[in-house]
Amino acid sequence: MSPKVSVIIPVYNVEPYLARCLESLIVQTLEDIEIICIDDESTDGSLALLRSYAAREPRMKVLTQKNKRQGGARNTGLDIACGEYVLYIDSDDWIDPDYCESLYRAAVRYDADVAVGAIRKDRVSPPLSKWVIRFNEERVVEDLTEKFAVCQCPPDFHPVNKMLRREALLRAGFRFREYAQYEDVEYVMQILGELGRLVTVPGPTYHYVVHEGSTVKGKQTSEKQLNKYNAHKAFIAYADRKGLRLKHKHRNLTKRFYTLGGITVLKLKDHDGRLVWRLFDFIPIWAWRV
């Protein structure tokens, strides 16, 4: 018999945080889940830790693959998932004990393709915790504009606080972009734009942990900057096709920047095809249109 929820976890060099993530899944009040962990060629002790947990947790599956980054690992997990619904979790994050049950019950009750829960950002150093998104009530949303609004998208393109009907994902053929960063942007815009009914779920929380190894905290290489720019550029084009109205700040993208001693010296901004080099991010020194 198929499980109610398939939890898919991409794993790459997160040994210090991995046990807490796995423990938060093992104690879920919804016991009818499968836990699919995809090791994306970790070089630390993550894989050994996964195998030690899987040896005593029958609901857990561990797969290994050549590094395809987070998107590729999630795709691999989805390929073998059997659950009625799918939940993506990052391996350095964790969830409240009733998270799976609350989102699943709400999704079934309203026959929703997407159930969205609260998300809280916990920064490791210096310590700081704040809400990213939370809800006061169960609310069913079908209007396209409202779905993006209740998910605060943009600026927040989080796939991890959204439980998704697996059949709907397979029917739509949605895949994460592999070998890239900021793959979440295009994926989330697709699930909000193309899947059906959405329900918001108050209460239990997804805890998003920010540390030095996180994508948002890591070194801003030229590749990472370009990945982010291209992903948000694709979102703007999608929003325009769908008739979504975006605020000025969400159409104003950073394509490239250079820092010196932690200070941004030069930044290349793109607003609807008008490119501007800015000195110290506020003095325009060269502009052109593409």
Secondary structure, 3 states (H helix, E strand, C coil): CCCCEEEEEEECCCHHHHHHHHHHHHCCCCCCEEEEEEECCCCCCHHHHHHHHHCCCCCEEEEECCCCHHHHHHHHHHHHCCCCEEEECCCCCEECCCHHHHHHHHHHHCCCCEEEEEEEEEECCCCEEEEEECCCCCEEECCHHHHHHHCCCCCCCCCCCEEEEHHHHHHHCCCCCCCCCCCHHHHHHHHHHHCCCEEEEEEEEEEEEECCCCCCCCCCCHHHHHHHHHHHHHHHHHHHHHCCCCCHHHHEEEEEEEEECCEEEEEEEEECCEEEEEECCCEEEEEEEC
